[in-house]
C-alpha cells in the first residue's frame, strides 16, 4: 500500500476542492451531517467495487439514509462502552454529593475504574467498526455488519494493512490537531480536514476489505 498516494487520493479528482468544501460544511450541521457520512460510505463502496474516486454530491436522500444506517451500526457496536462510561460518570457525580469521605473514595475509585473499562471496550469495538461498515456497504445488508465471526476473520486476514490504516488516521488527525492551533485559520482547516481524512481512510479501508477473507 502506497501511503503517500492514498493520502493524495482525493486530489486526483478535478473537482476535489468543491467536494471537500461541501463535505466539510455538511459535517458540522447536526442531523444533516448524516449526508456526509453517507457520502463517505459511498467512497468506501467505490473502493470495494474497484472504482475508487470521489463521487458526485447527488442522490442526497439516499446518502442521508445510508449515513443513518451507518450511524446506527456504529451506535450498536458502541452502545455497551457508552453505557458503561455514562453510568460511571454518573457515579463520579453522585460521589461528589456524599458527605462520607470513605464512601466517596470508594465510589470514585469504582467510577474511574468503570470509565477505564468503558474506554478500553470502546477501543476494541471501535476497531471492528470499519470492517463491519465495509461488510454492510458491500452487501447493502444491515445484518451483514453483525456477522461478528466474519468481522473478526476478515480483520485477522489483513491485520497488518488494517492497523496501517488506523495509524494513518491517527497521524493525520494529530497533524490536524496541531494545525488547529493556528488562529482562525486552524478552525477552518479542522472542519474541512476531518472530511478529507475521512475520505482518505474510508477509501483505504474499502481497499483493505477487498483483500480480506472470511
N, C-alpha and C positions, 0 to 999 in steps of 0.2 A: 504494500500500500504506500503510494507516494503521498506523504502527508502534505507537502507543500502544494501539490496540485489539488489535493482535496480541499485545502483551506481556501485556495483561489477559485474553486469551482463556481461559485455564484457569479463571479466577474466575467465569466465566459459568455454570459447572456448579454446581448446588446442593450437590453432594457433593464439590467440588473439594478441600477440605482433607483429607478422609479419603483420597481417591485419591492426593494428593500424599504424605501420610504413608506410605501403603503403598509407593508407588514409591521414596521415599527410603530406607526400611528395606531393601527388596529390593536396592537399588542398592549397598549396602555389604557384601553377602554374596557371596563368590566362588561362581561357577558359578550360584547362584540368581539372580544379577543379570542373567542372560540372559533371565529372565522380564520384567524391567523393560525390557530392550532390545526384546523382542518387543512390549511394550505401546506403546513409543514409535513403533515401526514401524506399529502399528495406528492410532495417532493420525495418522501420515502418510497411511495408506491412506484414512482418513476424509476428510482434506483433499482428496486426489486425486479421490475419488468424489463430492465436493461435499457431504459430510455432516460438516463439521468438528465436533469435540467430544471430550470425554474419555470414552472407552468404559468400560464396567464392567470390573472386575477379575474376569474369568471365563475359562473355557477355558485354564487355566493350562498344560496340556500343549502346546497349540498356540502359546501365547505363548513358551514355552521353545524349541520347535523353530524358530519364526520368528526368535527372537532369536539362536539358534545359527547359523542360516543367515546372518543379517545380520552377525554377528561374523566368520564365515568370509569373507564378501565383503570386509569391511574388511581382514582379515588378508592376503588375496591382493593387494589393492591396495597394502598397506603392507609386504609381505614384503621387497622389494628395499631400501628405506630402512632397515628394521630390521636386515637382514643387514649392510649397509654400516656402520651405526653400531656394531653389535655387534663386528664384526671390527676396526674402527678403535679402539674402546675397548680391545679385547684387545691391540692394538698398543701402546697407551699403557702398559698394564700390563707388557708384555714389555720395552718400552724402559726401564722403571724398574729392571729387573734386569740390564741390561747394564753392564759396567764401563767401556766405551769411551764417552767423552763425545761424540765426534764422531758415532759410530753412534747414540747415544741421541738426540742433537739431530735427526739425520735421520729416525729412526723416529718421534719425537714430532711433527715437522712433518708427516710423511706421514699419521700417525694423525689429527691435528687437522684436516688438510685433508679426510680421508675422512669425519670426523664432520660437517663443514660441508656436504659434498656430500650426505651422507645426510639431513641435516635439510632441505636445500633440496628434495630429492626427496620427502621426507615432506610438505612443504607442497604440492607440485604434485599428488601422488597423493591426498593427503588432501582437497584441494579438489574432486576429482572424486567422492569417495565419496558425498555426499548425493544427487547426481543418479543415480548407479549404484543406490543403495538405493531411490530413488523408482521407477526402471525395474523393479527386481525386485519391489517392492511392488505396482505397478500390474498387472504381468503374472503375478505369482506364479510367476516363472520364474528360476531361478538363473542361467541363461545370459544372460538379458536384461541383467544387471548388467555383463556384459563385452563388450557391443557398443560398443567404445571410440569408434568413429566417431560413433555416435549420442549417446554421452555428451558428447563434445566439441561436437557440433552443438547439442544442447539447451542446454548451458551458454552457448554463444555467443549463442543466440537470446534469452536472458533474462539476459544477463551483468550488467546493472545491478542487477536485482532479486536475483539470486543473490549478488552481492557484498554487497548491503544486508543480507541475512540473516546473512552472516558478520560484518558489522560489528555488528549487533545482538547476536550471540552473544558477540563479544569484549567489548563494552561490559558486557553482563550478567555475564559471568564476572569482569570487572575489579571490578565492584561487589561481587560475592560475595567476591572476594579481600580487599577492604577490610573487609567485614563479618566476615570470618573472624578478624580480629584482636581482636574482642570476646571477652573471656574466657568460656569455657564455651559461652555462647550462640552465639558465632560458629561453632563446630564444628557445632552443630545446624542453623544457617542454611545452612551449606555443604552438608550432607547432603541436605536437602530442597530447597534452592535449585537444586542441579545438576539434579535431576529436573525441577523446574519449568521451568528454562531449556531443557532438552532437549525437553520437550513443546511449548514455545513455538516453538522453532526448527524442529523437525521438522514441525510444522503449517504453518509458513511455507514450508519447502522443498517440502512437498507442493503447496501452492497455486502456488508458482513453477513446479513441474513442469507443472501443467495449462496454463500459458501458454507453455510451451516448444514448439519444433517440431524435428523431426529433420532 
